[in-house]
């Protein structure tokens, strides 16, 4: 399938995990990619591969929690490509901790990256998406839909992303812009590899956040993102799609 021929896609969190898988999948379907991440070396590696495969990709190192950096990234994207058709917001961080032991700095950093960063980017790109009649796919989570132990800040951030996405979908529907979320669960990414459980965690409740089909790679989420962002998803807006192997079924 070449559902993204001549389309310009901006992907955050593109250096690894689901963001990288989305950039690779959409590029394989013909998209030009503007890849944003805080890790310059990871971005350079991704962009090199995409360009060697015959695509057109540009890297931009930026912290999505900084509005000035987000605005500069979007301006650079427009300068390089002239338009934005799709935005895939996948930048995110996660920490497991008991809520009474979670310090303010960790809470704020998770909210800043996951929720405020998504807001900053949506705000900056929406005028361009109105012009292109484009769409947004944001990263929510199964934690936005059900209680996840030790993840109060992450859950709050992803619940906010889901609610904000629905508001954008309603506000911009008559202006030709769609907005949707994916809600991944038990996806193998570097973020999960780096995760640790707090001392004293009750592991008997782990099945609550486990899929029925086993952990999967980020490419399974990228496939759903591609559908939502393509013309195949043209009648879908304000929706969330669980990609969780039946965790919440």
Order of alpha helices (4+ residues) and beta strands (2+ residues): beta-alpha-beta-alpha-beta-alpha-beta-alpha-alpha-beta-alpha-beta-beta-alpha-beta-alpha-beta
